[in-house]
Amino acid sequence: MEDRRNIVLAILLSALILFGWPYVAGWIFPTPEAQSGDVAKPNVAAPAGNPDVVAPPSRAAVRSLDAALGDGPRIRIATPKLAGSLALKGARIDDLLLTRHRVGVDRDTPPVRLLSPAGTERAYFSRFGWASTDTPVPDENTLWQASGQRLTPETPVTLSWDNGAGVTYQIVFAIDRDYLITATQRVTNRGPKPVRLTPYGLVTRTGMSADHDSWNIHVGPVGVFGGSADYDWDYTDLTDTSVTEKPEWTTTGGWLGFGDLYWLTALVPDQTKPANVRFRGAGNVYQAEMTGAQQAVAPGRVATTSTRLFAGAKEVDVLDRYEEAGIVQMDLAIDWGWFIWIEKPFFWILDHLFKLFKNFGLAIMGLTLIVRLALFPIAQRQFQSMAQLRAVAPKMKALQDRHKDDKPKLQQEMMQLYKDEKVNPLGGCLPIFLQIPIFFALYKLLMLTIEMRHQPFALWIRDLSAPDPAHILNLFGLLPFTPPAFLGIGVLAVLLGLTMWAQQKLNPPPTDPVQAQVFAIMPWMLMFVMAPFAAGLLLYWITNNILSIA
């Protein structure tokens, strides 16, 4: 009896260490991200023809957002989904707000800011230009002349600059009604001799993403190169001098940039021509670069290059449309993972149910019902197997009492009993194995898709993509403290534990006492494990348990 108690205690302590250590470690050992950004480091060396990574300013030199936005003339950007401006100094796209996505759940919270000007604390911007050793080229301090005052889907804007040596540079910016900006770079040579120019585009950001990269959800440098997505690099790799393999590729088709959990800023080169792409970093500044083929522009001739910039939310329908329009594997901006073959159909069903019910919680419950109906023939066999095991449980107990000191004989008699009663002891395992990829696919789907972000369900559940806010330990918010994540037991977590306990009571009890004790603890252990997960995922599991009980 003492041994069994020790085994159960060991299991509980192991689970506590496994799930509690990440939070304890976070308090004891702060991450480097929280300490970075105070000291500027030298720029990394860049090959000829490429711009350097912009060095981060010192803490004292950081400007406020208002001061940066007031530094020089700007072109307003206005679309159904974007608002902001483009700086004529440096031709930077550095001020973008996502008007349909708010910082918080309340509608009066400000819209999400994606891009910010250089010199601000969280600078994040894009720029297009040329590199040349033959003639002066525009740089980050060049003041461009604009053909208009507003960039909208109906009114593109042309920026122009003359280098005084017979070469005129133009960038024609056009924007669609979603998140794609097209930059057409045009060079006109009116000089007496040819000039060689290399067009480039870059995305530069200061500081890492506020979202955290994990083993199953990638956040950071991302792109599609040579027809396949690359999620292998993180921010620290770009500044780690010990990393010998560099993130550099030559690709025809694809894109590269920086992805957050819900947002993406990415360069999209011409999908029919080869381009050199790479990631770099210096200090706490990270840069994605795209360089086109060098062009020789003869006197009297014009050279044109077209590049696009995606800057916005990773909305599934929008990404799919861009892929259908020719951007190679743009849908993989969302890290669907191994189960994309089941996640995309699930999303299609979930999206249509949401349009039908106008409530994402009801859509999740509807999807759960559809999955259960699809698996009903297999689940029915599981239930039959459980009923058979429950029926032979008394005979099994009698065999255990009769042969408790003869294990080989007990195994032989048990197999004969299964044969005589036509019981398959593994008959209930297949549905469980089928549920594993389904559950993981739904987990990824509900965690990754922005469509569930800030979507309410009912009562206190105002955001299905966030954990249940009704914590029991602080009396549902009456006490002025927030429990740590692994102790943040909410109402949904309790309902999950109760439904798992009720479902377990319908199953035949394990014949081994130690197994019985472990199984008795599992519902309440999983209640703690699942509490920090998104409310939408808990809602799926609770609905699934209720349907199983029914």
Disulfide bonds with the S-S distance in Angstrom:
none
